[in-house]
Protein backbone atom coordinates (compact mmCIF):
# COMPACT_ATOMS: atom_id res chain seq x y z
CA UNK A 1 0.00 0.00 0.00
CA UNK A 2 2.87 2.38 0.69
CA UNK A 3 4.17 2.12 -2.86
CA UNK A 4 0.70 2.87 -4.19
CA UNK A 5 0.43 5.90 -1.89
CA UNK A 6 3.84 7.19 -2.99
CA UNK A 7 3.01 6.78 -6.66
CA UNK A 8 -0.30 8.61 -6.21
CA UNK A 9 1.56 11.45 -4.50
CA UNK A 10 4.10 11.60 -7.34
CA UNK A 11 1.37 11.67 -9.99
CA UNK A 12 -0.41 14.48 -8.13
CA UNK A 13 2.77 16.48 -7.58
CA UNK A 14 4.29 15.92 -11.04
CA UNK A 15 1.41 15.44 -13.50
CA UNK A 16 3.71 16.08 -16.48
CA UNK A 17 5.95 13.13 -15.59
CA UNK A 18 4.05 10.44 -17.43
CA UNK A 19 6.35 7.70 -16.18
CA UNK A 20 4.72 8.09 -12.77
CA UNK A 21 1.25 7.63 -14.25
CA UNK A 22 2.44 4.58 -16.19
CA UNK A 23 4.05 3.08 -13.11
CA UNK A 24 0.92 3.75 -11.06
CA UNK A 25 -1.20 2.03 -13.72
CA UNK A 26 1.15 -0.96 -13.66
CA UNK A 27 0.89 -1.06 -9.87
CA UNK A 28 -2.90 -1.15 -10.14
CA UNK A 29 -2.63 -3.92 -12.75
CA UNK A 30 -0.42 -5.97 -10.44
CA UNK A 31 -2.87 -5.43 -7.58
CA UNK A 32 -5.63 -6.52 -9.98
CA UNK A 33 -3.86 -9.81 -10.60
CA UNK A 34 -3.45 -10.39 -6.86
CA UNK A 35 -7.10 -9.56 -6.16
CA UNK A 36 -8.22 -11.93 -8.93
CA UNK A 37 -6.04 -14.73 -7.57
CA UNK A 38 -7.68 -14.25 -4.17
CA UNK A 39 -11.16 -14.06 -5.74
CA UNK A 40 -11.65 -10.53 -4.38
CA UNK A 41 -13.66 -9.41 -7.37
CA UNK A 42 -14.82 -6.07 -5.99
CA UNK A 43 -11.21 -5.10 -5.24
CA UNK A 44 -10.16 -6.42 -8.64
CA UNK A 45 -12.76 -4.28 -10.39
CA UNK A 46 -11.54 -1.19 -8.56
CA UNK A 47 -7.91 -1.88 -9.45
CA UNK A 48 -8.88 -2.62 -13.04
CA UNK A 49 -10.82 0.62 -13.42
CA UNK A 50 -8.01 2.66 -11.88
CA UNK A 51 -5.42 1.08 -14.19
CA UNK A 52 -7.54 1.46 -17.32
CA UNK A 53 -8.43 5.08 -16.55
CA UNK A 54 -4.77 6.01 -16.15
CA UNK A 55 -3.75 4.13 -19.29
CA UNK A 56 -6.57 5.56 -21.39
CA UNK A 57 -5.52 9.05 -20.31
CA UNK A 58 -1.94 8.29 -21.36
CA UNK A 59 -3.03 6.88 -24.73
CA UNK A 60 -5.35 9.83 -25.35
CA UNK A 61 -2.56 12.29 -24.55
CA UNK A 62 0.01 10.32 -26.56
CA UNK A 63 -1.76 8.43 -29.36
CA UNK A 64 1.57 7.65 -31.06
CA UNK A 65 3.10 6.03 -27.98
CA UNK A 66 2.95 2.29 -28.59
CA UNK A 67 4.15 1.41 -25.10
CA UNK A 68 1.03 3.00 -23.62
CA UNK A 69 -1.13 1.24 -26.20
CA UNK A 70 0.44 -2.11 -25.35
CA UNK A 71 -0.01 -1.55 -21.61
CA UNK A 72 -3.68 -0.70 -22.16
CA UNK A 73 -4.31 -3.74 -24.37
CA UNK A 74 -2.50 -5.98 -21.91
CA UNK A 75 -4.49 -4.68 -18.96
CA UNK A 76 -7.81 -4.92 -20.79
CA UNK A 77 -7.14 -8.46 -21.94
CA UNK A 78 -5.87 -9.61 -18.53
CA UNK A 79 -9.01 -8.51 -16.78
CA UNK A 80 -11.36 -9.59 -19.53
CA UNK A 81 -9.99 -13.11 -19.41
CA UNK A 82 -10.65 -13.40 -15.68
CA UNK A 83 -13.92 -11.54 -15.23
CA UNK A 84 -17.08 -13.15 -16.43
CA UNK A 85 -20.17 -11.16 -17.30
CA UNK A 86 -21.65 -11.72 -13.84
CA UNK A 87 -18.64 -10.27 -12.08
CA UNK A 88 -17.64 -7.48 -14.44
CA UNK A 89 -20.89 -6.58 -16.14
CA UNK A 90 -21.71 -6.25 -19.81
CA UNK A 91 -18.67 -4.07 -20.52
CA UNK A 92 -16.41 -7.15 -20.45
CA UNK A 93 -17.01 -7.90 -24.13
CA UNK A 94 -16.41 -4.27 -25.06
CA UNK A 95 -13.15 -4.27 -23.12
CA UNK A 96 -11.95 -7.41 -24.83
CA UNK A 97 -12.85 -5.96 -28.24
CA UNK A 98 -10.91 -2.80 -27.38
CA UNK A 99 -7.92 -4.88 -26.27
CA UNK A 100 -8.07 -6.81 -29.53
CA UNK A 101 -8.34 -3.61 -31.57
CA UNK A 102 -5.33 -2.00 -29.90
CA UNK A 103 -3.28 -5.20 -30.12
CA UNK A 104 -4.15 -5.65 -33.81
CA UNK A 105 -3.08 -2.08 -34.57
CA UNK A 106 0.26 -2.79 -32.90
CA UNK A 107 0.65 -6.01 -34.90
CA UNK A 108 -0.01 -4.18 -38.17
CA UNK A 109 2.50 -1.47 -37.23
CA UNK A 110 5.13 -4.05 -36.20
CA UNK A 111 4.55 -7.32 -38.08
CA UNK A 112 8.01 -8.72 -37.26
CA UNK A 113 7.79 -8.24 -33.50
CA UNK A 114 6.70 -11.43 -31.70
Beta strands, then each sheet from edge to edge (+ up, - down):
end
